[in-house]
Amino acid sequence: MIGGRRVEVVYRIELDPSRDGGASETLEVGDRGVDVTAGRAFLVDLTAATPAYRQPAVPLPVLPKLGTTGEVEQLVEVILKDLEAQDTEIRAFLR
């Protein structure tokens, strides 16, 4: 729940048991499937009667191994600043 509103995100990964074929992934935001190759950042507008989702085409970094909550929080701050610098709509959304 965000601001008393339900936001549903479903991520599934299916691994190839033989380990030769890699994995397949599916992602649903709200009640619609999205193309994970189009980006992994989403803006969710909760001001509308029905939450609206937008998937900006911005790259996200490869995540390092994180050991503490503090490390996660620091990385989130770095990623947010980077996203703000990449996209004007994200910058406006985060302010």
Buried (B, 14 or more C-beta within 10 A) or exposed (E): EEEEEEBEEEEEEEEEEEEEEEEEEEBEBBEEEBEBEEBEBBBBEEEEEEBEBBBBEBEEEEEEEEEEEEEEEEBEEEBEEBBBEBBEEBEEBEE
